[in-house]
Amino acid sequence: MAEVTFKGNPMTLMGEEVKPGDQAPDFTVLANDLSEVALSDSKGNVRLISVVPSLDTGVCDQQTRRFNEEAANLDGVEVLTISCDLPFAQKRWCGAAGIDNIQVLSDHRDLSFGQNFGTAMEELRLLARSVFVVNSQGEVTYAEYVPEATNHPDYEAAIAAAKAAE
């Protein structure tokens, strides 16, 4: 199981760690209009999944903006950002930040993503910072669980993995 800290405090991750070579588990999250979105909805496409604790924090804001910028250069790759922020807060944040190249989704309702990908921090009911790439066959080709949730992920490695999965 991945070991993650939040501001130096060890966190208990719920669910099983997902590793390259695994079939990506399906999940259901909410779009900003409260409609359900599942991983299986984008079957046949490459997906880069950026996971953040909350859009209203500095590193999460920067991570989401960075992947939004990079998405413009990732032909054939869907970029999803998932957090436990409420869909209404996500919609407000995306509008203020000019986020338009990625889909921002909420796992607040039942932690479906967090439990299926092993990123739900039990103590905080937030998702641990992580990045996954799922190829068009539904296989995980890249997985990064950032050891300290307040640090940035390896953007270059994630982007290279998404391009390689195209």
C-alpha positions as CSV (number, residue, x, y, z in Angstrom):
1,M,0.0,0.0,0.0
2,A,1.2,3.5,-0.8
3,E,2.4,5.5,2.2
4,V,1.2,9.1,2.2
5,T,1.6,11.9,4.7
6,F,-0.3,15.2,4.9
7,K,1.7,18.0,6.4
8,G,4.0,15.3,7.8
9,N,1.2,13.3,9.4
10,P,0.8,9.7,8.2
11,M,-2.6,9.1,6.5
12,T,-4.5,5.8,6.2
13,L,-5.4,5.2,2.6
14,M,-8.7,3.4,2.0
15,G,-8.9,0.9,-0.9
16,E,-6.2,-1.0,-2.8
17,E,-3.2,0.7,-4.4
18,V,-3.4,0.7,-8.2
19,K,-0.2,-0.2,-10.1
20,P,0.9,-0.1,-13.7
21,G,-0.3,-3.2,-15.5
22,D,-3.5,-3.4,-13.5
23,Q,-6.9,-3.0,-15.2
24,A,-8.2,0.4,-14.0
25,P,-11.1,-0.1,-11.7
26,D,-14.3,1.7,-12.7
27,F,-15.7,4.5,-10.5
28,T,-18.6,7.0,-10.5
29,V,-18.0,10.7,-9.7
30,L,-20.1,13.8,-10.2
31,A,-19.6,16.5,-12.9
32,N,-20.2,20.1,-12.1
33,D,-23.8,19.8,-13.2
34,L,-24.3,16.8,-10.8
35,S,-24.5,14.3,-13.6
36,E,-22.7,11.0,-13.0
37,V,-19.4,10.3,-14.8
38,A,-17.8,6.9,-14.8
39,L,-14.4,5.9,-16.1
40,S,-16.2,3.4,-18.4
41,D,-17.9,6.4,-20.1
42,S,-14.6,7.3,-21.8
43,K,-13.7,3.7,-22.7
44,G,-11.4,3.5,-25.7
45,N,-9.6,6.8,-24.9
46,V,-6.4,7.5,-23.0
47,R,-7.1,9.2,-19.7
48,L,-4.7,11.2,-17.5
49,I,-6.3,11.4,-14.0
50,S,-4.9,14.1,-11.8
51,V,-6.0,13.8,-8.2
52,V,-5.9,16.6,-5.7
53,P,-7.1,17.1,-2.1
54,S,-8.8,20.4,-2.7
55,L,-8.8,23.0,-5.6
56,D,-8.9,25.8,-3.0
57,T,-5.2,25.2,-2.0
58,G,-2.1,26.4,-3.6
59,V,-0.5,23.2,-4.8
60,C,-3.8,21.8,-6.0
61,D,-4.6,25.0,-7.9
62,Q,-1.1,24.9,-9.6
63,Q,-1.4,21.2,-10.4
64,T,-4.9,21.7,-12.0
65,R,-3.8,24.7,-14.0
66,R,-0.6,22.9,-15.2
67,F,-2.5,19.9,-16.5
68,N,-5.1,22.2,-18.0
69,E,-2.3,23.9,-20.0
70,E,-0.7,20.6,-20.9
71,A,-4.0,19.1,-22.1
72,A,-4.0,21.4,-25.1
73,N,-0.9,19.5,-26.4
74,L,-2.1,16.0,-25.5
75,D,-3.9,14.8,-28.6
76,G,-6.3,12.0,-27.9
77,V,-5.9,12.2,-24.2
78,E,-8.7,13.1,-21.8
79,V,-7.5,14.9,-18.7
80,L,-9.6,14.5,-15.6
81,T,-9.1,16.2,-12.3
82,I,-10.8,14.6,-9.3
83,S,-11.2,16.0,-5.8
84,C,-13.7,15.8,-3.0
85,D,-14.7,19.4,-3.4
86,L,-18.4,19.9,-3.9
87,P,-19.4,20.2,-7.6
88,F,-20.6,23.7,-7.0
89,A,-17.3,24.8,-5.6
90,Q,-15.5,23.1,-8.5
91,K,-17.6,24.9,-11.0
92,R,-17.0,28.3,-9.3
93,W,-13.2,27.6,-9.1
94,C,-13.0,26.5,-12.8
95,G,-14.9,29.6,-13.9
96,A,-12.6,31.9,-12.0
97,A,-9.4,30.0,-13.1
98,G,-10.4,29.7,-16.8
99,I,-10.1,25.9,-16.8
100,D,-11.5,24.7,-20.1
101,N,-9.3,21.9,-21.4
102,I,-10.0,19.3,-18.7
103,Q,-12.9,17.8,-16.9
104,V,-13.1,18.5,-13.1
105,L,-15.0,15.9,-11.2
106,S,-16.2,15.5,-7.6
107,D,-15.7,12.3,-5.5
108,H,-17.5,13.9,-2.5
109,R,-20.6,11.7,-2.6
110,D,-19.3,8.2,-2.0
111,L,-15.6,8.2,-2.5
112,S,-16.0,5.8,-5.4
113,F,-12.8,6.9,-7.1
114,G,-10.8,7.3,-3.8
115,Q,-11.7,3.8,-2.6
116,N,-11.2,2.1,-6.0
117,F,-7.8,3.7,-6.6
118,G,-6.6,3.7,-3.0
119,T,-6.4,7.5,-2.6
120,A,-9.0,8.2,0.0
121,M,-7.4,9.6,3.2
122,E,-9.5,8.2,6.0
123,E,-8.5,10.8,8.5
124,L,-9.5,13.8,6.3
125,R,-12.0,12.4,3.9
126,L,-10.0,13.9,1.1
127,L,-8.1,12.3,-1.8
128,A,-4.3,11.9,-1.6
129,R,-2.4,13.8,-4.4
130,S,-1.7,11.3,-7.2
131,V,-1.7,10.9,-11.0
132,F,-2.7,8.0,-13.1
133,V,-2.6,7.2,-16.8
134,V,-5.1,4.7,-18.2
135,N,-4.6,3.6,-21.8
136,S,-7.4,3.0,-24.3
137,Q,-7.6,-0.7,-23.3
138,G,-8.3,0.3,-19.7
139,E,-4.9,-0.6,-18.4
140,V,-3.1,1.6,-15.8
141,T,0.2,2.5,-17.5
142,Y,1.4,5.1,-14.9
143,A,0.6,5.6,-11.2
144,E,2.1,8.1,-8.8
145,Y,1.0,8.4,-5.2
146,V,2.8,11.6,-4.1
147,P,4.4,10.7,-0.7
148,E,3.7,14.1,0.9
149,A,0.3,15.4,-0.1
150,T,1.4,19.0,0.0
151,N,4.1,18.4,-2.6
152,H,3.8,18.5,-6.4
153,P,3.6,15.4,-8.6
154,D,6.2,14.6,-11.3
155,Y,4.5,16.5,-14.1
156,E,7.0,15.6,-16.8
157,A,6.7,11.8,-16.0
158,A,2.9,11.9,-16.1
159,I,2.8,13.8,-19.3
160,A,5.4,11.5,-21.0
161,A,3.3,8.5,-19.8
162,A,0.1,10.0,-21.3
163,K,1.9,10.7,-24.6
164,A,3.3,7.2,-24.7
165,A,-0.1,5.7,-24.1
166,E,-1.7,7.6,-27.0
